Amino acid sequence: MESAIKSIVTTFLSSSKGGENMSGGAFQKMVKKQLGTMMEDTNSSSAVKEMQRGLDENNDGKVSFQEYLTLIGYLANAVSQQKCGSNPDTS
Ligand SMILES: [Ca+2]
């Protein structure tokens, strides 16, 4: 759990080069590299851009740490729903 949290933070920081925001291009690379198996359409640049626009709450064209966490929360939610749906007998 702790290593997962650290990994979430270090992934952001390496994409943002230590800054507070990652650029649109860095976000695209990060999604393709890190989330290719979890998310559909990561090979489609327009789909990733669309997703980035959805996350970009302050509309500055960049992805802040908070906006990035929104994506992480969304993915965690999707994984938990898959687990709940596909393994009804597992307690
Ligand atoms: Ca933003």
PDB file of the backbone (N, CA, C, O) and the ligand in Angstrom, with CONECT records:
HET     CA  A 101       1
ATOM      1  N   MET A   1       0.823  -1.207   0.000  1.00  0.00           N
ATOM      2  CA  MET A   1       0.000   0.000   0.000  1.00  0.00           C
ATOM      3  C   MET A   1       0.862   1.265   0.000  1.00  0.00           C
ATOM      4  O   MET A   1       0.638   2.183  -0.788  1.00  0.00           O
ATOM      5  N   GLU A   2       1.854   1.295   0.900  1.00  0.00           N
ATOM      6  CA  GLU A   2       2.724   2.471   0.942  1.00  0.00           C
ATOM      7  C   GLU A   2       3.519   2.612  -0.355  1.00  0.00           C
ATOM      8  O   GLU A   2       3.710   3.718  -0.859  1.00  0.00           O
ATOM      9  N   SER A   3       3.981   1.477  -0.888  1.00  0.00           N
ATOM     10  CA  SER A   3       4.757   1.556  -2.123  1.00  0.00           C
ATOM     11  C   SER A   3       3.869   1.986  -3.286  1.00  0.00           C
ATOM     12  O   SER A   3       4.331   2.665  -4.202  1.00  0.00           O
ATOM     13  N   ALA A   4       2.590   1.592  -3.253  1.00  0.00           N
ATOM     14  CA  ALA A   4       1.671   2.018  -4.314  1.00  0.00           C
ATOM     15  C   ALA A   4       1.476   3.527  -4.267  1.00  0.00           C
ATOM     16  O   ALA A   4       1.445   4.184  -5.308  1.00  0.00           O
ATOM     17  N   ILE A   5       1.344   4.074  -3.070  1.00  0.00           N
ATOM     18  CA  ILE A   5       1.157   5.525  -2.931  1.00  0.00           C
ATOM     19  C   ILE A   5       2.413   6.261  -3.399  1.00  0.00           C
ATOM     20  O   ILE A   5       2.332   7.268  -4.103  1.00  0.00           O
ATOM     21  N   LYS A   6       3.571   5.745  -2.997  1.00  0.00           N
ATOM     22  CA  LYS A   6       4.822   6.377  -3.433  1.00  0.00           C
ATOM     23  C   LYS A   6       4.957   6.320  -4.946  1.00  0.00           C
ATOM     24  O   LYS A   6       5.433   7.263  -5.578  1.00  0.00           O
ATOM     25  N   SER A   7       4.529   5.195  -5.519  1.00  0.00           N
ATOM     26  CA  SER A   7       4.611   5.033  -6.965  1.00  0.00           C
ATOM     27  C   SER A   7       3.716   6.039  -7.689  1.00  0.00           C
ATOM     28  O   SER A   7       4.088   6.568  -8.737  1.00  0.00           O
ATOM     29  N   ILE A   8       2.543   6.297  -7.127  1.00  0.00           N
ATOM     30  CA  ILE A   8       1.627   7.289  -7.712  1.00  0.00           C
ATOM     31  C   ILE A   8       2.294   8.670  -7.711  1.00  0.00           C
ATOM     32  O   ILE A   8       2.219   9.409  -8.692  1.00  0.00           O
ATOM     33  N   VAL A   9       2.945   9.000  -6.595  1.00  0.00           N
ATOM     34  CA  VAL A   9       3.591  10.315  -6.486  1.00  0.00           C
ATOM     35  C   VAL A   9       4.816  10.406  -7.403  1.00  0.00           C
ATOM     36  O   VAL A   9       4.990  11.398  -8.111  1.00  0.00           O
ATOM     37  N   THR A  10       5.675   9.359  -7.388  1.00  0.00           N
ATOM     38  CA  THR A  10       6.889   9.451  -8.198  1.00  0.00           C
ATOM     39  C   THR A  10       6.571   9.429  -9.697  1.00  0.00           C
ATOM     40  O   THR A  10       7.279  10.046 -10.493  1.00  0.00           O
ATOM     41  N   THR A  11       5.502   8.716 -10.079  1.00  0.00           N
ATOM     42  CA  THR A  11       5.094   8.729 -11.487  1.00  0.00           C
ATOM     43  C   THR A  11       4.710  10.142 -11.913  1.00  0.00           C
ATOM     44  O   THR A  11       5.082  10.597 -12.994  1.00  0.00           O
ATOM     45  N   PHE A  12       3.964  10.829 -11.055  1.00  0.00           N
ATOM     46  CA  PHE A  12       3.597  12.212 -11.381  1.00  0.00           C
ATOM     47  C   PHE A  12       4.835  13.086 -11.490  1.00  0.00           C
ATOM     48  O   PHE A  12       4.996  13.840 -12.450  1.00  0.00           O
ATOM     49  N   LEU A  13       5.719  12.975 -10.481  1.00  0.00           N
ATOM     50  CA  LEU A  13       6.885  13.862 -10.440  1.00  0.00           C
ATOM     51  C   LEU A  13       7.845  13.616 -11.600  1.00  0.00           C
ATOM     52  O   LEU A  13       8.469  14.553 -12.097  1.00  0.00           O
ATOM     53  N   SER A  14       7.967  12.362 -12.034  1.00  0.00           N
ATOM     54  CA  SER A  14       8.863  12.138 -13.159  1.00  0.00           C
ATOM     55  C   SER A  14       8.242  12.679 -14.446  1.00  0.00           C
ATOM     56  O   SER A  14       8.960  13.153 -15.326  1.00  0.00           O
ATOM     57  N   SER A  15       6.900  12.610 -14.566  1.00  0.00           N
ATOM     58  CA  SER A  15       6.241  13.164 -15.761  1.00  0.00           C
ATOM     59  C   SER A  15       6.236  14.682 -15.745  1.00  0.00           C
ATOM     60  O   SER A  15       6.303  15.316 -16.798  1.00  0.00           O
ATOM     61  N   SER A  16       6.159  15.267 -14.564  1.00  0.00           N
ATOM     62  CA  SER A  16       6.105  16.736 -14.455  1.00  0.00           C
ATOM     63  C   SER A  16       7.502  17.330 -14.299  1.00  0.00           C
ATOM     64  O   SER A  16       7.655  18.543 -14.161  1.00  0.00           O
ATOM     65  N   LYS A  17       8.527  16.461 -14.322  1.00  0.00           N
ATOM     66  CA  LYS A  17       9.917  16.872 -14.089  1.00  0.00           C
ATOM     67  C   LYS A  17      10.049  17.632 -12.772  1.00  0.00           C
ATOM     68  O   LYS A  17      10.798  18.604 -12.679  1.00  0.00           O
ATOM     69  N   GLY A  18       9.320  17.184 -11.765  1.00  0.00           N
ATOM     70  CA  GLY A  18       9.421  17.777 -10.434  1.00  0.00           C
ATOM     71  C   GLY A  18       8.536  19.004 -10.224  1.00  0.00           C
ATOM     72  O   GLY A  18       8.511  19.574  -9.133  1.00  0.00           O
ATOM     73  N   GLY A  19       7.812  19.411 -11.265  1.00  0.00           N
ATOM     74  CA  GLY A  19       6.968  20.604 -11.155  1.00  0.00           C
ATOM     75  C   GLY A  19       5.568  20.289 -10.658  1.00  0.00           C
ATOM     76  O   GLY A  19       5.253  19.148 -10.317  1.00  0.00           O
ATOM     77  N   GLU A  20       4.733  21.323 -10.622  1.00  0.00           N
ATOM     78  CA  GLU A  20       3.379  21.159 -10.089  1.00  0.00           C
ATOM     79  C   GLU A  20       2.394  20.651 -11.128  1.00  0.00           C
ATOM     80  O   GLU A  20       1.315  20.173 -10.779  1.00  0.00           O
ATOM     81  N   ASN A  21       2.753  20.750 -12.392  1.00  0.00           N
ATOM     82  CA  ASN A  21       1.864  20.303 -13.464  1.00  0.00           C
ATOM     83  C   ASN A  21       2.626  19.456 -14.463  1.00  0.00           C
ATOM     84  O   ASN A  21       3.821  19.660 -14.673  1.00  0.00           O
ATOM     85  N   MET A  22       1.933  18.497 -15.085  1.00  0.00           N
ATOM     86  CA  MET A  22       2.539  17.845 -16.240  1.00  0.00           C
ATOM     87  C   MET A  22       1.899  18.418 -17.501  1.00  0.00           C
ATOM     88  O   MET A  22       0.707  18.723 -17.531  1.00  0.00           O
ATOM     89  N   SER A  23       2.714  18.555 -18.530  1.00  0.00           N
ATOM     90  CA  SER A  23       2.198  19.094 -19.782  1.00  0.00           C
ATOM     91  C   SER A  23       1.294  18.069 -20.455  1.00  0.00           C
ATOM     92  O   SER A  23       1.279  16.896 -20.080  1.00  0.00           O
ATOM     93  N   GLY A  24       0.542  18.523 -21.449  1.00  0.00           N
ATOM     94  CA  GLY A  24      -0.320  17.615 -22.175  1.00  0.00           C
ATOM     95  C   GLY A  24       0.464  16.464 -22.796  1.00  0.00           C
ATOM     96  O   GLY A  24       0.023  15.315 -22.765  1.00  0.00           O
ATOM     97  N   GLY A  25       1.645  16.784 -23.369  1.00  0.00           N
ATOM     98  CA  GLY A  25       2.471  15.755 -24.000  1.00  0.00           C
ATOM     99  C   GLY A  25       2.982  14.747 -22.985  1.00  0.00           C
ATOM    100  O   GLY A  25       3.008  13.547 -23.256  1.00  0.00           O
ATOM    101  N   ALA A  26       3.391  15.231 -21.811  1.00  0.00           N
ATOM    102  CA  ALA A  26       3.891  14.341 -20.758  1.00  0.00           C
ATOM    103  C   ALA A  26       2.762  13.440 -20.252  1.00  0.00           C
ATOM    104  O   ALA A  26       2.976  12.269 -19.936  1.00  0.00           O
ATOM    105  N   PHE A  27       1.565  14.006 -20.183  1.00  0.00           N
ATOM    106  CA  PHE A  27       0.415  13.221 -19.745  1.00  0.00           C
ATOM    107  C   PHE A  27       0.137  12.080 -20.720  1.00  0.00           C
ATOM    108  O   PHE A  27      -0.117  10.946 -20.312  1.00  0.00           O
ATOM    109  N   GLN A  28       0.191  12.402 -22.033  1.00  0.00           N
ATOM    110  CA  GLN A  28      -0.030  11.381 -23.056  1.00  0.00           C
ATOM    111  C   GLN A  28       0.969  10.242 -22.919  1.00  0.00           C
ATOM    112  O   GLN A  28       0.606   9.067 -22.963  1.00  0.00           O
ATOM    113  N   LYS A  29       2.240  10.612 -22.752  1.00  0.00           N
ATOM    114  CA  LYS A  29       3.287   9.590 -22.633  1.00  0.00           C
ATOM    115  C   LYS A  29       3.063   8.741 -21.397  1.00  0.00           C
ATOM    116  O   LYS A  29       3.187   7.517 -21.445  1.00  0.00           O
ATOM    117  N   MET A  30       2.735   9.386 -20.294  1.00  0.00           N
ATOM    118  CA  MET A  30       2.536   8.679 -19.032  1.00  0.00           C
ATOM    119  C   MET A  30       1.377   7.682 -19.155  1.00  0.00           C
ATOM    120  O   MET A  30       1.491   6.533 -18.727  1.00  0.00           O
ATOM    121  N   VAL A  31       0.278   8.125 -19.734  1.00  0.00           N
ATOM    122  CA  VAL A  31      -0.887   7.242 -19.857  1.00  0.00           C
ATOM    123  C   VAL A  31      -0.547   6.033 -20.733  1.00  0.00           C
ATOM    124  O   VAL A  31      -0.880   4.898 -20.392  1.00  0.00           O
ATOM    125  N   LYS A  32       0.122   6.289 -21.873  1.00  0.00           N
ATOM    126  CA  LYS A  32       0.457   5.180 -22.773  1.00  0.00           C
ATOM    127  C   LYS A  32       1.406   4.197 -22.113  1.00  0.00           C
ATOM    128  O   LYS A  32       1.272   2.983 -22.271  1.00  0.00           O
ATOM    129  N   LYS A  33       2.376   4.737 -21.365  1.00  0.00           N
ATOM    130  CA  LYS A  33       3.404   3.890 -20.771  1.00  0.00           C
ATOM    131  C   LYS A  33       2.896   3.152 -19.530  1.00  0.00           C
ATOM    132  O   LYS A  33       3.190   1.973 -19.338  1.00  0.00           O
ATOM    133  N   GLN A  34       2.130   3.856 -18.690  1.00  0.00           N
ATOM    134  CA  GLN A  34       1.793   3.309 -17.375  1.00  0.00           C
ATOM    135  C   GLN A  34       0.405   2.681 -17.315  1.00  0.00           C
ATOM    136  O   GLN A  34       0.155   1.816 -16.476  1.00  0.00           O
ATOM    137  N   LEU A  35      -0.491   3.103 -18.188  1.00  0.00           N
ATOM    138  CA  LEU A  35      -1.884   2.680 -18.025  1.00  0.00           C
ATOM    139  C   LEU A  35      -2.418   1.929 -19.237  1.00  0.00           C
ATOM    140  O   LEU A  35      -3.629   1.811 -19.427  1.00  0.00           O
ATOM    141  N   GLY A  36      -1.489   1.420 -20.062  1.00  0.00           N
ATOM    142  CA  GLY A  36      -1.889   0.778 -21.306  1.00  0.00           C
ATOM    143  C   GLY A  36      -2.766  -0.458 -21.132  1.00  0.00           C
ATOM    144  O   GLY A  36      -3.615  -0.742 -21.976  1.00  0.00           O
ATOM    145  N   THR A  37      -2.564  -1.191 -20.043  1.00  0.00           N
ATOM    146  CA  THR A  37      -3.389  -2.391 -19.875  1.00  0.00           C
ATOM    147  C   THR A  37      -4.683  -2.091 -19.132  1.00  0.00           C
ATOM    148  O   THR A  37      -5.672  -2.807 -19.282  1.00  0.00           O
ATOM    149  N   MET A  38      -4.672  -1.031 -18.332  1.00  0.00           N
ATOM    150  CA  MET A  38      -5.858  -0.747 -17.513  1.00  0.00           C
ATOM    151  C   MET A  38      -6.908   0.051 -18.268  1.00  0.00           C
ATOM    152  O   MET A  38      -8.105  -0.067 -18.004  1.00  0.00           O
ATOM    153  N   MET A  39      -6.445   0.866 -19.214  1.00  0.00           N
ATOM    154  CA  MET A  39      -7.380   1.732 -19.909  1.00  0.00           C
ATOM    155  C   MET A  39      -7.444   1.391 -21.381  1.00  0.00           C
ATOM    156  O   MET A  39      -6.436   1.056 -22.003  1.00  0.00           O
ATOM    157  N   GLU A  40      -8.635   1.481 -21.925  1.00  0.00           N
ATOM    158  CA  GLU A  40      -8.790   1.309 -23.358  1.00  0.00           C
ATOM    159  C   GLU A  40      -8.400   2.617 -24.049  1.00  0.00           C
ATOM    160  O   GLU A  40      -8.372   3.678 -23.426  1.00  0.00           O
ATOM    161  N   ASP A  41      -8.104   2.524 -25.328  1.00  0.00           N
ATOM    162  CA  ASP A  41      -7.893   3.723 -26.148  1.00  0.00           C
ATOM    163  C   ASP A  41      -6.640   4.521 -25.803  1.00  0.00           C
ATOM    164  O   ASP A  41      -6.533   5.684 -26.193  1.00  0.00           O
ATOM    165  N   THR A  42      -5.674   3.917 -25.069  1.00  0.00           N
ATOM    166  CA  THR A  42      -4.490   4.713 -24.751  1.00  0.00           C
ATOM    167  C   THR A  42      -3.610   4.926 -25.973  1.00  0.00           C
ATOM    168  O   THR A  42      -2.752   5.808 -25.957  1.00  0.00           O
ATOM    169  N   ASN A  43      -3.798   4.143 -27.034  1.00  0.00           N
ATOM    170  CA  ASN A  43      -3.022   4.354 -28.250  1.00  0.00           C
ATOM    171  C   ASN A  43      -3.627   5.426 -29.142  1.00  0.00           C
ATOM    172  O   ASN A  43      -3.023   5.837 -30.132  1.00  0.00           O
ATOM    173  N   SER A  44      -4.818   5.875 -28.786  1.00  0.00           N
ATOM    174  CA  SER A  44      -5.451   6.935 -29.555  1.00  0.00           C
ATOM    175  C   SER A  44      -5.164   8.276 -28.905  1.00  0.00           C
ATOM    176  O   SER A  44      -5.656   8.560 -27.813  1.00  0.00           O
ATOM    177  N   SER A  45      -4.364   9.106 -29.578  1.00  0.00           N
ATOM    178  CA  SER A  45      -3.997  10.400 -28.999  1.00  0.00           C
ATOM    179  C   SER A  45      -5.221  11.259 -28.750  1.00  0.00           C
ATOM    180  O   SER A  45      -5.275  11.990 -27.761  1.00  0.00           O
ATOM    181  N   SER A  46      -6.215  11.179 -29.644  1.00  0.00           N
ATOM    182  CA  SER A  46      -7.395  12.029 -29.458  1.00  0.00           C
ATOM    183  C   SER A  46      -8.195  11.580 -28.238  1.00  0.00           C
ATOM    184  O   SER A  46      -8.763  12.410 -27.528  1.00  0.00           O
ATOM    185  N   ALA A  47      -8.244  10.257 -27.990  1.00  0.00           N
ATOM    186  CA  ALA A  47      -8.979   9.768 -26.813  1.00  0.00           C
ATOM    187  C   ALA A  47      -8.290  10.209 -25.525  1.00  0.00           C
ATOM    188  O   ALA A  47      -8.948  10.577 -24.552  1.00  0.00           O
ATOM    189  N   VAL A  48      -6.940  10.168 -25.529  1.00  0.00           N
ATOM    190  CA  VAL A  48      -6.200  10.590 -24.336  1.00  0.00           C
ATOM    191  C   VAL A  48      -6.369  12.097 -24.123  1.00  0.00           C
ATOM    192  O   VAL A  48      -6.496  12.559 -22.990  1.00  0.00           O
ATOM    193  N   LYS A  49      -6.370  12.859 -25.226  1.00  0.00           N
ATOM    194  CA  LYS A  49      -6.581  14.310 -25.112  1.00  0.00           C
ATOM    195  C   LYS A  49      -7.964  14.624 -24.557  1.00  0.00           C
ATOM    196  O   LYS A  49      -8.143  15.526 -23.739  1.00  0.00           O
ATOM    197  N   GLU A  50      -8.918  13.860 -25.025  1.00  0.00           N
ATOM    198  CA  GLU A  50     -10.291  14.035 -24.557  1.00  0.00           C
ATOM    199  C   GLU A  50     -10.371  13.792 -23.045  1.00  0.00           C
ATOM    200  O   GLU A  50     -11.014  14.540 -22.309  1.00  0.00           O
ATOM    201  N   MET A  51      -9.699  12.726 -22.607  1.00  0.00           N
ATOM    202  CA  MET A  51      -9.675  12.399 -21.187  1.00  0.00           C
ATOM    203  C   MET A  51      -8.989  13.514 -20.394  1.00  0.00           C
ATOM    204  O   MET A  51      -9.429  13.884 -19.305  1.00  0.00           O
ATOM    205  N   GLN A  52      -7.903  14.040 -20.965  1.00  0.00           N
ATOM    206  CA  GLN A  52      -7.176  15.119 -20.287  1.00  0.00           C
ATOM    207  C   GLN A  52      -8.058  16.366 -20.138  1.00  0.00           C
ATOM    208  O   GLN A  52      -8.034  17.040 -19.108  1.00  0.00           O
ATOM    209  N   ARG A  53      -8.830  16.653 -21.179  1.00  0.00           N
ATOM    210  CA  ARG A  53      -9.740  17.805 -21.089  1.00  0.00           C
ATOM    211  C   ARG A  53     -10.762  17.591 -19.983  1.00  0.00           C
ATOM    212  O   ARG A  53     -11.131  18.525 -19.272  1.00  0.00           O
ATOM    213  N   GLY A  54     -11.218  16.338 -19.848  1.00  0.00           N
ATOM    214  CA  GLY A  54     -12.182  16.016 -18.797  1.00  0.00           C
ATOM    215  C   GLY A  54     -11.610  16.212 -17.402  1.00  0.00           C
ATOM    216  O   GLY A  54     -12.322  16.594 -16.473  1.00  0.00           O
ATOM    217  N   LEU A  55     -10.303  15.944 -17.267  1.00  0.00           N
ATOM    218  CA  LEU A  55      -9.660  16.073 -15.953  1.00  0.00           C
ATOM    219  C   LEU A  55      -9.287  17.508 -15.629  1.00  0.00           C
ATOM    220  O   LEU A  55      -9.153  17.872 -14.461  1.00  0.00           O
ATOM    221  N   ASP A  56      -9.117  18.331 -16.671  1.00  0.00           N
ATOM    222  CA  ASP A  56      -8.517  19.654 -16.514  1.00  0.00           C
ATOM    223  C   ASP A  56      -9.522  20.647 -15.933  1.00  0.00           C
ATOM    224  O   ASP A  56     -10.173  21.397 -16.660  1.00  0.00           O
ATOM    225  N   GLU A  57      -9.631  20.632 -14.609  1.00  0.00           N
ATOM    226  CA  GLU A  57     -10.670  21.431 -13.956  1.00  0.00           C
ATOM    227  C   GLU A  57     -10.463  22.928 -14.114  1.00  0.00           C
ATOM    228  O   GLU A  57     -11.432  23.679 -14.223  1.00  0.00           O
ATOM    229  N   ASN A  58      -9.204  23.371 -14.127  1.00  0.00           N
ATOM    230  CA  ASN A  58      -8.976  24.815 -14.270  1.00  0.00           C
ATOM    231  C   ASN A  58      -8.669  25.215 -15.713  1.00  0.00           C
ATOM    232  O   ASN A  58      -8.300  26.357 -15.986  1.00  0.00           O
ATOM    233  N   ASN A  59      -8.828  24.255 -16.637  1.00  0.00           N
ATOM    234  CA  ASN A  59      -8.687  24.549 -18.073  1.00  0.00           C
ATOM    235  C   ASN A  59      -7.397  25.269 -18.449  1.00  0.00           C
ATOM    236  O   ASN A  59      -7.412  26.186 -19.271  1.00  0.00           O
ATOM    237  N   ASP A  60      -6.279  24.855 -17.849  1.00  0.00           N
ATOM    238  CA  ASP A  60      -5.016  25.481 -18.233  1.00  0.00           C
ATOM    239  C   ASP A  60      -4.225  24.616 -19.219  1.00  0.00           C
ATOM    240  O   ASP A  60      -3.099  24.957 -19.581  1.00  0.00           O
ATOM    241  N   GLY A  61      -4.818  23.492 -19.654  1.00  0.00           N
ATOM    242  CA  GLY A  61      -4.144  22.639 -20.629  1.00  0.00           C
ATOM    243  C   GLY A  61      -3.076  21.746 -20.028  1.00  0.00           C
ATOM    244  O   GLY A  61      -2.425  20.983 -20.742  1.00  0.00           O
ATOM    245  N   LYS A  62      -2.893  21.837 -18.715  1.00  0.00           N
ATOM    246  CA  LYS A  62      -1.912  20.999 -18.043  1.00  0.00           C
ATOM    247  C   LYS A  62      -2.615  20.162 -16.972  1.00  0.00           C
ATOM    248  O   LYS A  62      -3.746  20.448 -16.580  1.00  0.00           O
ATOM    249  N   VAL A  63      -1.920  19.126 -16.513  1.00  0.00           N
ATOM    250  CA  VAL A  63      -2.528  18.245 -15.515  1.00  0.00           C
ATOM    251  C   VAL A  63      -1.819  18.451 -14.176  1.00  0.00           C
ATOM    252  O   VAL A  63      -0.650  18.099 -14.019  1.00  0.00           O
ATOM    253  N   SER A  64      -2.539  19.024 -13.223  1.00  0.00           N
ATOM    254  CA  SER A  64      -1.976  19.245 -11.888  1.00  0.00           C
ATOM    255  C   SER A  64      -2.022  17.939 -11.090  1.00  0.00           C
ATOM    256  O   SER A  64      -2.625  16.953 -11.513  1.00  0.00           O
ATOM    257  N   PHE A  65      -1.373  17.961  -9.937  1.00  0.00           N
ATOM    258  CA  PHE A  65      -1.386  16.758  -9.106  1.00  0.00           C
ATOM    259  C   PHE A  65      -2.819  16.398  -8.698  1.00  0.00           C
ATOM    260  O   PHE A  65      -3.185  15.223  -8.701  1.00  0.00           O
ATOM    261  N   GLN A  66      -3.617  17.385  -8.355  1.00  0.00           N
ATOM    262  CA  GLN A  66      -5.010  17.112  -7.979  1.00  0.00           C
ATOM    263  C   GLN A  66      -5.792  16.506  -9.139  1.00  0.00           C
ATOM    264  O   GLN A  66      -6.570  15.570  -8.954  1.00  0.00           O
ATOM    265  N   GLU A  67      -5.579  17.045 -10.330  1.00  0.00           N
ATOM    266  CA  GLU A  67      -6.295  16.530 -11.500  1.00  0.00           C
ATOM    267  C   GLU A  67      -5.849  15.093 -11.803  1.00  0.00           C
ATOM    268  O   GLU A  67      -6.650  14.244 -12.194  1.00  0.00           O
ATOM    269  N   TYR A  68      -4.555  14.848 -11.612  1.00  0.00           N
ATOM    270  CA  TYR A  68      -4.002  13.495 -11.772  1.00  0.00           C
ATOM    271  C   TYR A  68      -4.633  12.536 -10.763  1.00  0.00           C
ATOM    272  O   TYR A  68      -4.947  11.395 -11.102  1.00  0.00           O
ATOM    273  N   LEU A  69      -4.819  12.998  -9.521  1.00  0.00           N
ATOM    274  CA  LEU A  69      -5.446  12.139  -8.506  1.00  0.00           C
ATOM    275  C   LEU A  69      -6.885  11.808  -8.855  1.00  0.00           C
ATOM    276  O   LEU A  69      -7.388  10.744  -8.495  1.00  0.00           O
ATOM    277  N   THR A  70      -7.549  12.720  -9.558  1.00  0.00           N
ATOM    278  CA  THR A  70      -8.908  12.435 -10.020  1.00  0.00           C
ATOM    279  C   THR A  70      -8.910  11.209 -10.933  1.00  0.00           C
ATOM    280  O   THR A  70      -9.784  10.347 -10.843  1.00  0.00           O
ATOM    281  N   LEU A  71      -7.904  11.156 -11.817  1.00  0.00           N
ATOM    282  CA  LEU A  71      -7.776  10.001 -12.716  1.00  0.00           C
ATOM    283  C   LEU A  71      -7.475   8.726 -11.917  1.00  0.00           C
ATOM    284  O   LEU A  71      -8.062   7.677 -12.182  1.00  0.00           O
ATOM    285  N   ILE A  72      -6.568   8.813 -10.949  1.00  0.00           N
ATOM    286  CA  ILE A  72      -6.235   7.647 -10.127  1.00  0.00           C
ATOM    287  C   ILE A  72      -7.489   7.138  -9.389  1.00  0.00           C
ATOM    288  O   ILE A  72      -7.748   5.936  -9.332  1.00  0.00           O
ATOM    289  N   GLY A  73      -8.252   8.077  -8.831  1.00  0.00           N
ATOM    290  CA  GLY A  73      -9.474   7.705  -8.119  1.00  0.00           C
ATOM    291  C   GLY A  73     -10.470   7.026  -9.045  1.00  0.00           C
ATOM    292  O   GLY A  73     -11.123   6.050  -8.674  1.00  0.00           O
ATOM    293  N   TYR A  74     -10.575   7.561 -10.257  1.00  0.00           N
ATOM    294  CA  TYR A  74     -11.486   6.990 -11.243  1.00  0.00           C
ATOM    295  C   TYR A  74     -11.073   5.560 -11.595  1.00  0.00           C
ATOM    296  O   TYR A  74     -11.912   4.664 -11.688  1.00  0.00           O
ATOM    297  N   LEU A  75      -9.754   5.359 -11.791  1.00  0.00           N
ATOM    298  CA  LEU A  75      -9.255   4.027 -12.142  1.00  0.00           C
ATOM    299  C   LEU A  75      -9.428   3.044 -10.979  1.00  0.00           C
ATOM    300  O   LEU A  75      -9.801   1.889 -11.183  1.00  0.00           O
ATOM    301  N   ALA A  76      -9.153   3.516  -9.757  1.00  0.00           N
ATOM    302  CA  ALA A  76      -9.315   2.648  -8.586  1.00  0.00           C
ATOM    303  C   ALA A  76     -10.768   2.207  -8.465  1.00  0.00           C
ATOM    304  O   ALA A  76     -11.058   1.052  -8.152  1.00  0.00           O
ATOM    305  N   ASN A  77     -11.660   3.133  -8.716  1.00  0.00           N
ATOM    306  CA  ASN A  77     -13.085   2.835  -8.673  1.00  0.00           C
ATOM    307  C   ASN A  77     -13.460   1.800  -9.730  1.00  0.00           C
ATOM    308  O   ASN A  77     -14.226   0.875  -9.462  1.00  0.00           O
ATOM    309  N   ALA A  78     -12.912   1.968 -10.933  1.00  0.00           N
ATOM    310  CA  ALA A  78     -13.206   1.032 -12.018  1.00  0.00           C
ATOM    311  C   ALA A  78     -12.696  -0.366 -11.668  1.00  0.00           C
ATOM    312  O   ALA A  78     -13.381  -1.356 -11.921  1.00  0.00           O
ATOM    313  N   VAL A  79     -11.489  -0.451 -11.084  1.00  0.00           N
ATOM    314  CA  VAL A  79     -10.926  -1.750 -10.702  1.00  0.00           C
ATOM    315  C   VAL A  79     -11.792  -2.397  -9.628  1.00  0.00           C
ATOM    316  O   VAL A  79     -12.061  -3.596  -9.690  1.00  0.00           O
ATOM    317  N   SER A  80     -12.224  -1.625  -8.658  1.00  0.00           N
ATOM    318  CA  SER A  80     -13.029  -2.206  -7.583  1.00  0.00           C
ATOM    319  C   SER A  80     -14.369  -2.695  -8.112  1.00  0.00           C
ATOM    320  O   SER A  80     -14.895  -3.700  -7.634  1.00  0.00           O
ATOM    321  N   GLN A  81     -14.924  -1.993  -9.093  1.00  0.00           N
ATOM    322  CA  GLN A  81     -16.200  -2.445  -9.666  1.00  0.00           C
ATOM    323  C   GLN A  81     -16.027  -3.723 -10.467  1.00  0.00           C
ATOM    324  O   GLN A  81     -16.894  -4.597 -10.455  1.00  0.00           O
ATOM    325  N   GLN A  82     -14.879  -3.830 -11.179  1.00  0.00           N
ATOM    326  CA  GLN A  82     -14.605  -5.066 -11.924  1.00  0.00           C
ATOM    327  C   GLN A  82     -14.468  -6.238 -10.964  1.00  0.00           C
ATOM    328  O   GLN A  82     -15.003  -7.319 -11.213  1.00  0.00           O
ATOM    329  N   LYS A  83     -13.748  -6.021  -9.863  1.00  0.00           N
ATOM    330  CA  LYS A  83     -13.533  -7.089  -8.891  1.00  0.00           C
ATOM    331  C   LYS A  83     -14.860  -7.504  -8.268  1.00  0.00           C
ATOM    332  O   LYS A  83     -15.133  -8.695  -8.115  1.00  0.00           O
ATOM    333  N   CYS A  84     -15.678  -6.531  -7.911  1.00  0.00           N
ATOM    334  CA  CYS A  84     -16.957  -6.840  -7.286  1.00  0.00           C
ATOM    335  C   CYS A  84     -17.856  -7.569  -8.271  1.00  0.00           C
ATOM    336  O   CYS A  84     -18.585  -8.488  -7.898  1.00  0.00           O
ATOM    337  N   GLY A  85     -17.800  -7.147  -9.549  1.00  0.00           N
ATOM    338  CA  GLY A  85     -18.681  -7.754 -10.542  1.00  0.00           C
ATOM    339  C   GLY A  85     -18.257  -9.127 -10.980  1.00  0.00           C
ATOM    340  O   GLY A  85     -19.101  -9.992 -11.218  1.00  0.00           O
ATOM    341  N   SER A  86     -16.912  -9.356 -11.097  1.00  0.00           N
ATOM    342  CA  SER A  86     -16.467 -10.609 -11.702  1.00  0.00           C
ATOM    343  C   SER A  86     -16.274 -11.719 -10.677  1.00  0.00           C
ATOM    344  O   SER A  86     -16.231 -12.891 -11.049  1.00  0.00           O
ATOM    345  N   ASN A  87     -16.159 -11.380  -9.402  1.00  0.00           N
ATOM    346  CA  ASN A  87     -15.942 -12.401  -8.381  1.00  0.00           C
ATOM    347  C   ASN A  87     -17.005 -12.335  -7.283  1.00  0.00           C
ATOM    348  O   ASN A  87     -16.698 -12.024  -6.132  1.00  0.00           O
ATOM    349  N   PRO A  88     -18.239 -12.625  -7.643  1.00  0.00           N
ATOM    350  CA  PRO A  88     -19.303 -12.459  -6.643  1.00  0.00           C
ATOM    351  C   PRO A  88     -19.161 -13.425  -5.455  1.00  0.00           C
ATOM    352  O   PRO A  88     -19.696 -13.166  -4.378  1.00  0.00           O
ATOM    353  N   ASP A  89     -18.438 -14.537  -5.655  1.00  0.00           N
ATOM    354  CA  ASP A  89     -18.338 -15.540  -4.577  1.00  0.00           C
ATOM    355  C   ASP A  89     -17.137 -15.290  -3.662  1.00  0.00           C
ATOM    356  O   ASP A  89     -16.999 -15.936  -2.623  1.00  0.00           O
ATOM    357  N   THR A  90     -16.274 -14.355  -4.051  1.00  0.00           N
ATOM    358  CA  THR A  90     -15.103 -14.100  -3.229  1.00  0.00           C
ATOM    359  C   THR A  90     -15.450 -13.085  -2.149  1.00  0.00           C
ATOM    360  O   THR A  90     -15.986 -12.016  -2.440  1.00  0.00           O
ATOM    361  N   SER A  91     -15.150 -13.417  -0.934  1.00  0.00           N
ATOM    362  CA  SER A  91     -15.519 -12.493   0.138  1.00  0.00           C
ATOM    363  C   SER A  91     -14.398 -11.494   0.380  1.00  0.00           C
ATOM    364  O   SER A  91     -14.519 -10.630   1.248  1.00  0.00           O
TER     365      SER A  91
HETATM  366 CA    CA A 101      -5.184  21.861 -15.127  1.00  0.00          CA2+
END
